[in-house]
Amino acid sequence: MTQDMSALEREIEQTRERLASTIDQLAYRAHPKTIVGRQVTTVKSHFVDLETGAPRTDNILKVAGAVVGTIVLLAVVRKVAS
């Protein structure tokens, strides 16, 4: 009977430790700084190869083209509207 209780107490303690670890991991993942860091890394990976540090010129040119296109479109719309 005492062996059963000892085994049960050990199992409860192990479960408690796993749960505490899981809660700590969730708290870390949900922390605003961690979320921002993940998002920065995601955005950065679109423009820079994270392994080599080399710029990804194809993606940079696509974004630059979109910005220039938007500016031209706004200029044309303003010109037509006036």
DSSP file with accessible surface (Angstrom, degrees, kcal/mol):
  #  RESIDUE AA STRUCTURE BP1 BP2  ACC     N-H-->O    O-->H-N    N-H-->O    O-->H-N    TCO  KAPPA ALPHA  PHI   PSI    X-CA   Y-CA   Z-CA
    1    1 A M     >        0   0  172      0, 0.0     4,-2.0     0, 0.0     5,-0.1   0.000 360.0 360.0 360.0 -44.1    0.0    0.0    0.0
    2    2 A T  H  >  +     0   0  114      1,-0.2     4,-2.6     2,-0.2     5,-0.2   0.839 360.0  54.3 -68.9 -31.7    2.8    2.4    0.9
    3    3 A Q  H  > S+     0   0  157      2,-0.2     4,-2.6     1,-0.2    -1,-0.2   0.910 107.9  49.7 -64.8 -41.4    4.6    1.5   -2.4
    4    4 A D  H  > S+     0   0  115      2,-0.2     4,-2.4     1,-0.2    -2,-0.2   0.908 112.2  47.8 -62.1 -40.6    1.5    2.3   -4.3
    5    5 A M  H  X S+     0   0   92     -4,-2.0     4,-3.0     2,-0.2    -2,-0.2   0.911 111.5  50.0 -67.7 -41.2    1.2    5.7   -2.5
    6    6 A S  H  X S+     0   0   50     -4,-2.6     4,-2.5     2,-0.2    -2,-0.2   0.924 112.6  46.9 -63.5 -43.5    4.9    6.4   -3.2
    7    7 A A  H  X S+     0   0   41     -4,-2.6     4,-2.4     2,-0.2    -2,-0.2   0.921 113.8  48.4 -64.0 -41.7    4.6    5.6   -6.9
    8    8 A L  H  X S+     0   0   87     -4,-2.4     4,-2.6    -5,-0.2    -2,-0.2   0.921 111.2  49.8 -65.9 -42.1    1.4    7.7   -7.1
    9    9 A E  H  X S+     0   0  120     -4,-3.0     4,-2.5     2,-0.2    -2,-0.2   0.904 111.4  49.3 -63.7 -41.2    3.1   10.6   -5.3
   10   10 A R  H  X S+     0   0  146     -4,-2.5     4,-2.7     2,-0.2    -2,-0.2   0.918 111.4  49.3 -63.1 -43.1    6.1   10.4   -7.7
   11   11 A E  H  X S+     0   0  117     -4,-2.4     4,-2.5     2,-0.2    -2,-0.2   0.920 111.2  49.3 -63.2 -42.0    3.8   10.3  -10.7
   12   12 A I  H  X S+     0   0   81     -4,-2.6     4,-2.6     2,-0.2    -2,-0.2   0.928 111.8  48.9 -62.9 -43.1    1.9   13.3   -9.4
   13   13 A E  H  X S+     0   0   79     -4,-2.5     4,-2.4     2,-0.2    -2,-0.2   0.921 111.5  49.0 -65.0 -41.7    5.1   15.2   -8.8
   14   14 A Q  H  X S+     0   0  105     -4,-2.7     4,-2.4     2,-0.2    -1,-0.2   0.918 112.0  48.9 -63.8 -41.1    6.4   14.4  -12.3
   15   15 A T  H  X S+     0   0   62     -4,-2.5     4,-2.6     1,-0.2    -2,-0.2   0.917 110.2  51.4 -63.6 -42.1    3.1   15.5  -13.8
   16   16 A R  H  X S+     0   0  145     -4,-2.6     4,-2.6     1,-0.2    -2,-0.2   0.911 110.3  49.2 -61.6 -42.4    3.3   18.7  -11.8
   17   17 A E  H  X S+     0   0  114     -4,-2.4     4,-2.3     2,-0.2    -2,-0.2   0.912 111.4  48.6 -66.3 -41.3    6.8   19.4  -13.0
   18   18 A R  H  X S+     0   0  146     -4,-2.4     4,-2.5     2,-0.2    -2,-0.2   0.918 112.3  49.3 -63.9 -41.6    5.8   18.8  -16.7
   19   19 A L  H  X S+     0   0  103     -4,-2.6     4,-2.7     2,-0.2    -2,-0.2   0.927 110.4  49.9 -63.8 -43.3    2.8   21.1  -16.3
   20   20 A A  H  X S+     0   0   46     -4,-2.6     4,-2.5     1,-0.2    -1,-0.2   0.915 111.5  49.3 -61.7 -40.9    5.0   23.8  -14.7
   21   21 A S  H  X S+     0   0   56     -4,-2.3     4,-2.4     2,-0.2    -1,-0.2   0.922 111.0  49.4 -64.4 -42.6    7.5   23.5  -17.6
   22   22 A T  H  X S+     0   0   66     -4,-2.5     4,-2.5     2,-0.2    -2,-0.2   0.919 110.7  49.7 -63.2 -43.1    4.7   23.7  -20.2
   23   23 A I  H  X S+     0   0   92     -4,-2.7     4,-2.7     2,-0.2    -2,-0.2   0.921 110.1  51.2 -63.2 -41.6    3.2   26.8  -18.5
   24   24 A D  H  X S+     0   0  110     -4,-2.5     4,-2.3     1,-0.2    -1,-0.2   0.919 110.8  48.7 -61.6 -42.8    6.7   28.4  -18.5
   25   25 A Q  H  X S+     0   0   95     -4,-2.4     4,-2.7     2,-0.2    -2,-0.2   0.920 112.2  48.3 -63.8 -43.0    7.1   27.7  -22.2
   26   26 A L  H  X S+     0   0  101     -4,-2.5     4,-2.0     2,-0.2    -2,-0.2   0.905 110.7  50.9 -64.5 -41.3    3.6   29.1  -23.0
   27   27 A A  H  X S+     0   0   61     -4,-2.7     4,-0.7     2,-0.2    -1,-0.2   0.919 111.7  48.1 -62.5 -41.4    4.3   32.2  -20.9
   28   28 A Y  H >< S+     0   0  162     -4,-2.3     3,-0.9     1,-0.2     6,-0.2   0.946 112.5  47.8 -63.5 -47.2    7.6   32.7  -22.8
   29   29 A R  H 3< S+     0   0  138     -4,-2.7    -1,-0.2     1,-0.2    -2,-0.2   0.814 113.8  47.7 -64.2 -31.0    6.0   32.3  -26.2
   30   30 A A  H 3< S+     0   0   66     -4,-2.0    -1,-0.2    -5,-0.2    -2,-0.2   0.537  83.0 115.7 -89.9  -5.0    3.2   34.7  -25.3
   31   31 A H  S XX S-     0   0   94     -3,-0.9     4,-2.3    -4,-0.7     3,-0.5  -0.415  72.1-128.1 -66.3 134.5    5.4   37.4  -24.0
   32   32 A P  H 3> S+     0   0   87      0, 0.0     4,-2.8     0, 0.0     5,-0.2   0.870 107.4  52.8 -54.2 -40.7    5.2   40.5  -26.2
   33   33 A K  H 3> S+     0   0  169      1,-0.2     4,-2.4     2,-0.2     5,-0.1   0.890 109.9  49.1 -64.4 -36.9    9.0   40.8  -26.6
   34   34 A T  H <> S+     0   0   21     -3,-0.5     4,-2.3    -6,-0.2    -1,-0.2   0.924 111.7  48.6 -67.1 -42.6    9.1   37.2  -27.8
   35   35 A I  H  X S+     0   0   65     -4,-2.3     4,-2.3     2,-0.2    -2,-0.2   0.935 112.7  47.8 -62.8 -45.9    6.3   37.7  -30.3
   36   36 A V  H  X S+     0   0   89     -4,-2.8     4,-2.9     1,-0.2     5,-0.2   0.924 110.3  53.0 -61.9 -42.9    7.9   40.9  -31.6
   37   37 A G  H  X S+     0   0   33     -4,-2.4     4,-2.3    -5,-0.2    -1,-0.2   0.906 109.4  48.4 -59.6 -42.3   11.2   39.1  -32.0
   38   38 A R  H  X S+     0   0  113     -4,-2.3     4,-2.3     2,-0.2    -1,-0.2   0.914 112.8  48.0 -64.0 -42.3    9.6   36.3  -34.0
   39   39 A Q  H  X S+     0   0  109     -4,-2.3     4,-2.7     2,-0.2     5,-0.2   0.909 110.6  50.9 -67.1 -40.4    7.9   38.8  -36.2
   40   40 A V  H  X S+     0   0   86     -4,-2.9     4,-3.1     1,-0.2     5,-0.2   0.928 111.1  49.2 -60.9 -44.0   11.0   40.8  -36.8
   41   41 A T  H  X S+     0   0   72     -4,-2.3     4,-2.4    -5,-0.2    -2,-0.2   0.914 110.8  50.6 -62.5 -40.2   12.9   37.6  -37.7
   42   42 A T  H  X S+     0   0   66     -4,-2.3     4,-0.7     2,-0.2    -2,-0.2   0.943 114.6  42.2 -63.2 -47.8   10.1   36.6  -40.1
   43   43 A V  H >X S+     0   0   80     -4,-2.7     3,-1.2     1,-0.2     4,-0.7   0.935 114.2  51.7 -65.4 -44.5   10.1   40.0  -41.9
   44   44 A K  H >X S+     0   0  116     -4,-3.1     4,-2.4     1,-0.3     3,-1.3   0.887 102.0  60.9 -60.4 -37.3   13.9   40.2  -41.9
   45   45 A S  H 3< S+     0   0   31     -4,-2.4    -1,-0.3     1,-0.3    -2,-0.2   0.738  97.8  59.3 -65.7 -20.0   14.1   36.7  -43.4
   46   46 A H  H << S+     0   0   97     -3,-1.2    -1,-0.3    -4,-0.7    -2,-0.2   0.762 118.8  28.1 -75.2 -25.2   12.2   38.0  -46.5
   47   47 A F  H << S+     0   0   65     -3,-1.3     9,-2.8    -4,-0.7     2,-0.4   0.594 124.7  39.8-112.1 -16.8   14.9   40.6  -47.2
   48   48 A V  B  < S-A   55   0A  37     -4,-2.4     2,-0.6     7,-0.3    -1,-0.2  -1.000  78.9-119.9-137.4 134.9   18.1   39.0  -45.8
   49   49 A D     >  -     0   0   48      5,-3.1     4,-3.1    -2,-0.4     5,-0.2  -0.634  25.5-151.5 -70.8 114.8   19.3   35.4  -45.9
   50   50 A L  T  4 S+     0   0   90     -2,-0.6    -1,-0.2     1,-0.2    -5,-0.0   0.784  89.7  49.6 -65.3 -25.8   19.5   34.6  -42.2
   51   51 A E  T  4 S+     0   0  184      1,-0.1    -1,-0.2     3,-0.1    -2,-0.0   0.917 127.1  20.0 -79.0 -43.8   22.3   32.1  -42.7
   52   52 A T  T  4 S-     0   0   98      2,-0.1    -2,-0.2     0, 0.0    -1,-0.1   0.678  92.1-129.7-100.7 -21.3   24.7   34.1  -44.8
   53   53 A G     <  +     0   0   50     -4,-3.1    -3,-0.1     1,-0.3    -2,-0.0   0.493  58.1 144.5  83.0   3.3   23.5   37.7  -44.1
   54   54 A A        -     0   0   46     -5,-0.2    -5,-3.1     1,-0.1    -1,-0.3  -0.520  54.7-110.3 -76.9 139.3   23.3   38.4  -47.9
   55   55 A P  B     -A   48   0A  84      0, 0.0     2,-1.2     0, 0.0    -7,-0.3  -0.415  18.0-130.6 -68.1 145.7   20.5   40.6  -49.0
   56   56 A R     >  -     0   0   94     -9,-2.8     4,-2.1     1,-0.2     3,-0.4  -0.771  27.8-177.1 -95.4  88.0   17.7   39.0  -51.0
   57   57 A T  H  > S+     0   0   90     -2,-1.2     4,-3.0     1,-0.2     5,-0.2   0.810  74.5  61.9 -62.4 -31.3   17.6   41.6  -53.8
   58   58 A D  H  > S+     0   0   88      1,-0.2     4,-1.8     2,-0.2    -1,-0.2   0.944 109.9  40.2 -61.4 -45.0   14.7   39.9  -55.6
   59   59 A N  H  > S+     0   0   35     -3,-0.4     4,-2.2     2,-0.2    -1,-0.2   0.882 114.6  53.0 -70.9 -36.5   12.4   40.6  -52.7
   60   60 A I  H  X S+     0   0   69     -4,-2.1     4,-2.7     1,-0.2    -2,-0.2   0.929 110.1  48.1 -63.8 -43.9   13.9   44.0  -52.1
   61   61 A L  H  X S+     0   0  121     -4,-3.0     4,-2.7     1,-0.2    -1,-0.2   0.878 108.7  54.2 -65.6 -36.8   13.2   45.0  -55.7
   62   62 A K  H  X S+     0   0  141     -4,-1.8     4,-2.2    -5,-0.2    -1,-0.2   0.936 112.1  43.5 -61.4 -45.9    9.7   43.7  -55.5
   63   63 A V  H  X S+     0   0   69     -4,-2.2     4,-2.5     2,-0.2    -2,-0.2   0.924 113.7  50.5 -67.1 -43.9    8.9   45.8  -52.5
   64   64 A A  H  X S+     0   0   48     -4,-2.7     4,-2.7     1,-0.2     5,-0.2   0.921 110.8  50.4 -60.3 -41.8   10.6   48.9  -54.0
   65   65 A G  H  X S+     0   0   45     -4,-2.7     4,-2.8     1,-0.2    -1,-0.2   0.907 109.8  50.0 -62.2 -40.9    8.6   48.4  -57.2
   66   66 A A  H  X S+     0   0   60     -4,-2.2     4,-2.4     2,-0.2    -2,-0.2   0.908 111.5  48.5 -65.5 -40.1    5.4   48.2  -55.3
   67   67 A V  H  X S+     0   0   79     -4,-2.5     4,-2.4     2,-0.2    -2,-0.2   0.948 113.7  45.9 -65.4 -46.9    6.2   51.4  -53.3
   68   68 A V  H  X S+     0   0   87     -4,-2.7     4,-2.7     1,-0.2     5,-0.2   0.926 112.7  51.5 -62.3 -43.4    7.2   53.3  -56.5
   69   69 A G  H  X S+     0   0   39     -4,-2.8     4,-2.7    -5,-0.2    -1,-0.2   0.905 109.8  49.3 -59.8 -41.8    4.0   52.0  -58.2
   70   70 A T  H  X S+     0   0   79     -4,-2.4     4,-2.6     2,-0.2    -1,-0.2   0.918 111.1  49.4 -64.7 -42.4    1.9   53.1  -55.4
   71   71 A I  H  X S+     0   0  105     -4,-2.4     4,-2.4     2,-0.2    -2,-0.2   0.929 112.5  47.6 -64.0 -43.6    3.4   56.6  -55.4
   72   72 A V  H  X S+     0   0   83     -4,-2.7     4,-2.7     2,-0.2     5,-0.2   0.930 111.5  50.9 -62.9 -44.2    2.9   56.9  -59.2
   73   73 A L  H  X S+     0   0  109     -4,-2.7     4,-2.6     1,-0.2    -2,-0.2   0.929 111.1  47.8 -59.4 -45.2   -0.7   55.7  -58.8
   74   74 A L  H  X S+     0   0  103     -4,-2.6     4,-2.4     1,-0.2    -1,-0.2   0.900 111.4  51.0 -63.1 -40.2   -1.4   58.3  -56.1
   75   75 A A  H  X S+     0   0   58     -4,-2.4     4,-2.2     2,-0.2    -2,-0.2   0.922 111.7  47.1 -64.0 -42.2    0.3   61.0  -58.2
   76   76 A V  H  X S+     0   0   80     -4,-2.7     4,-2.7     2,-0.2     5,-0.2   0.928 111.7  50.4 -65.4 -42.7   -1.9   60.1  -61.2
   77   77 A V  H  X S+     0   0   82     -4,-2.6     4,-2.5     1,-0.2    -2,-0.2   0.921 112.2  47.3 -62.7 -42.6   -5.0   60.0  -59.2
   78   78 A R  H  X S+     0   0  196     -4,-2.4     4,-1.3    -5,-0.2    -1,-0.2   0.898 112.1  50.3 -64.1 -40.9   -4.3   63.5  -57.7
   79   79 A K  H  < S+     0   0  166     -4,-2.2    -2,-0.2     1,-0.2    -1,-0.2   0.921 113.9  44.3 -64.3 -43.4   -3.5   64.9  -61.1
   80   80 A V  H  < S+     0   0  117     -4,-2.7    -2,-0.2     1,-0.2    -1,-0.2   0.884 111.8  53.4 -68.7 -37.1   -6.8   63.5  -62.6
   81   81 A A  H  <        0   0   83     -4,-2.5    -1,-0.2    -5,-0.2    -2,-0.2   0.757 360.0 360.0 -72.3 -22.6   -8.8   64.7  -59.5
   82   82 A S     <        0   0  128     -4,-1.3    -3,-0.1    -3,-0.2    -4,-0.0   0.004 360.0 360.0 -96.4 360.0   -7.5   68.3  -59.8
